[in-house]
Amino acid sequence: MRTLALRGGARVAVVAAEWCDAFGVVTRGRVQLELRDGEPGPVLGRDAGFWLRGTGVRALRNPGRRTARVRIVTPRPGPSHASQHTPTPVTE
C-alpha cells in the first residue's frame, strides 16, 4: 500500500501501466476523476473506493484547497507486478 497526496488544485495523470490492478480509497479530502475526453467526472469524498483499470479515467484532481489523500492498494508484488511505479503528479 502507498498513499498519494494531492495538494489543493493538483492533478495526477493515470497511466494504465502504473495503476494496473490498483484500487484507490479517498482517506482525506475530495478527489475528482477526470475522464478520457477531458470532461470532469464524479467527485469522490472520504472513504470512497474506486478502481481505475478499464474505467476511462485519465487523471485524478483535487478540487479543494486542502491536501487530499488517496490510499492505493495493489496486489502483492510478484513477477507480473514488479514494474509498477508510484503515480507522478503533473502540472498543467
Beta strands, then each sheet from edge to edge (+ up, - down):
strand 1: 2-6
strand 2: 11-13
strand 3: 23-28
strand 4: 31-35
strand 5: 40-44
strand 6: 49-51
strand 7: 57-61
strand 8: 68-73
strand 9: 89-90
sheet 1: 1+ 8- 3+ 6-
sheet 2: 5+ 4- 7+ 2- 9+
end
